[in-house]
Amino acid sequence: MKILRNIGHVAVIISAVMLGVGSTAQAQEFPTRGIEFIAGYGPGGGHDTMLRMMSKIIQQEGIVDASINVVNKPGGAGASALGYLNSHSGDGHYLMAATSSFITTPLATDVGLNYEDFTPIARLGIDPTILVVPANSPIQNLDDIKSSERVLNVAGGGRGQIEHIATIMVSDALEKELNFIPFQGDGEVATAVLSGQVDFAMINPGAVSEFLKSGRLRAIAISTEERAQAFPELPTFKEQGYDVIASVFRGVVAAKDISDEAKNYLVDMVEKVQETPAWEEDYLEPNSIVPGYLGPDDFAKYLEKTNELYKETLVDLDLISE
Amino acid sequence: MQSSIIELINALSQFATPSNLLMIFVAGLIGTIVGALPGLGPSAGIALMMPLTFGMDPISGLSLLTGVYMGTMYGGRLTAILINTPGDAPAIVTALDGYPMMRQGKGGLALGISAVASFIGGMFGLVMLIFFAPVIAEYAIYLGPPEYFMLMLLGLSMIIVLAGADPLKATIATLFGVLLSTIGSDYVSGNTRFVIMPELIEGVDFVAVIIGLFGIGEVLVNIEKRVRLDMGKPRFRIREFIPGGKDLRKISMPTLRGSLLGTLIGVLPGAGATIATFVSYITERKLSKTPDRFGQGAEEGLASPEAANNAAVPGSLIPLLTLGIPGSGGTAIMLGALIMFGLNPGPMLMIQSADIVWGAIAGLVIANFFLLASNVLLIPLFVNALRLIQRHLGPIVVAFCLVGAFSINYGTFNIWVAAIFGLIGYLMKKADYPAGPFILALVLTPLAENYLRQAIMIGQGSWAIFFSKPLTTLFTSLVILVIVIGLLKRPLMKLWQSRKGG
């Protein structure tokens, strides 16, 4: 009988808790609690940096009152985060950073989700890729890589990501076999190249700008059409005679089927963030990101186009079959 | 060395806000009570507190968890001394000499001595952590995927060698953890494995698993056993808790030896507080001029293991904070917490997030002082709290678990996960399968797989990468040695015994 009484206690407490939660969830206004920013990669990477800067600006400028919490869901080149956001369909309290892997991971894996399973909120800019080597590396330019006798190891973000695509493009342009090794986010890529575990890395400039300044890493080339403002000394691949142009969009998406109210709230919040001077000074410039804001409808069209483009590229590069 | 002290003083001054101090104090009290309750140990304490830290800033959240962790080490001794029922595994040895002292009417002294020994052990371990962690972290940056993979393999294989009675069951529990961790999207490529419903793309949530295993599972076991603690009505005067000069002199060397052993054993992968207490107890008995007194209420036999189990906590944080490698179930949960707070466990942690690491260390230093004070002055409070809580323990823990599981994701899926693992935890406990190796494997396997695949890719397909550098070769040899010892331990023992018999 004592067991029954104990079970009774438990039941009462559980139902009390459930009722409490249920009644708050039914309230109509948005947001009903804090908003969660989801980074699909580890801390210190491009996704993480962007979301943490957004959250800082939102708090500093008082753009919205809701509390913002950045969480990292690394694993599977963004697949973990896709699964996580998808499990919150219909709930507007989640905003995820989206870059190339938002398109390429669904194309290259059997994750069963794609860009259409999420609500586009905004594109915030375009981010180039740079090739960096440890300070003491014998590699001084792209020709040194071409003339190397062994197969070189290259670190980059997840498989099928822009860094991987760029590595294959470099490999094709130099006519030199390269061995690509995926790491969990730019923080790990930076550690791998700093410690000399790999010969060079393909990475977003923002993730290594500190190490470039302190002289622990050297940049060899940047994947833009023309030299970037933040790195006037750094030649492009094109200048060095190899046609590699690759850059990645940075944007944010929400879960599928969220209410119009929630969508407008998020769109409005992000639009205001990217208009602040702090966004320009503390995020775009130090990370050498080219501004390029697109609202939800234009971003949706852009994603559709990018999906087609990446699909072709991945097929061309033999990363996926039709 | 100097920079460590400066960092710590900075962190202490920034950390010491009234709300943080109150939180640390409460964390210590909760930890003490959780530790004192039989069945609920350090892992359960951290698991139950984890959902409370969602949304906290990382320094406060980590301090809450480490405060609870440290508190459980103080708490386990309470019930061990008072009623001969160790609150958790590291307190088993405490009861050997603590309870006889209680029966001889020296219960107050036993509580006092063990509190002081716990404090000194904890401080000793913290000093080691403060001075050695930055040094190790500086060199750890040169470790790459092959070294990390071998270190993780070392941790997993050590646990099997050290598993006392039944290495086979420890192996099965470890492999179950390995198997469970493969569910979800593959960490390297993103392809899915065993994903039968979309919620599983990111894998089985580790917080929900530990909540079920250590919270609900323990409750189910306790309901069946109907544990009733007869706390009696111990009455002590405050004066009795404070050991005199003579007693302190007697325990000074054993306490220092216990502190050193505890820290060293805590650093080892796979070994933790429990093993540290056994080793230090045996050491003291060997060194003693009067080994007969052990088990009859010897102060040394109480002080040394108590110092050792508290020193093992900061000791086990050294590999966690510098390499991102947990050595035990408790630190495996802490690793999950670090990742949850958006920190990057590994050598970069001390470099990129130095303020957070030092803040958490400062929190531990403060917690240790609070715990000494509360464990000397508030014994009657703990006794009454235990008497009150144990009657309603089941419902309280289950409510905590279900709300916690819900708040991970604000969805019902993780409540089911916690419930299922509550049942699994109950069955594992009934059949004597250890939960520690299972949790360690669950946390380590995705990382180990990632490092293994990266290592092979860096080696461009060749396994020779694991013998490419002196350090890598050393780690690989250690792993092979540990596995060989594990396999040969039993046959050798049998051979030795039959020779002795013959």
Interface residues (C-beta under 8 A of the other chain):
Chain A: K2 I3 N6 H9 V10 I13 I14 V17 V21 R33 G34 A39 G42 P43 G44 D48 R52 S67 N69 V70 V71 N72 K73 P74 G75 G76 A77 G78 A79 S80 A81 L82 G83 Y84 N86 S87 H88 D91 H93 T105 A108 T109 D110 V111 G112 L113 V151 N153 G158 R159 G160 N179 F180 I181 P182 F183 Q184 G185 G187 E188 T191 A192 L194 S195 Q197 V198
Chain B: F54 G55 I141 Y142 L143 G144 P145 G184 S185 D186 Y187 V188 S189 G190 N191 T192 V195 P198 E199 L200 I201 E202 G203 I223 R226 I339 M340 G342 L343 N344 G346 P347 M348 Q352 H392 G394 P395 V398 A399 L402 V403 F406 N409 Y410 G411 F413 P446 N450 Q454 M457 I458 Q460
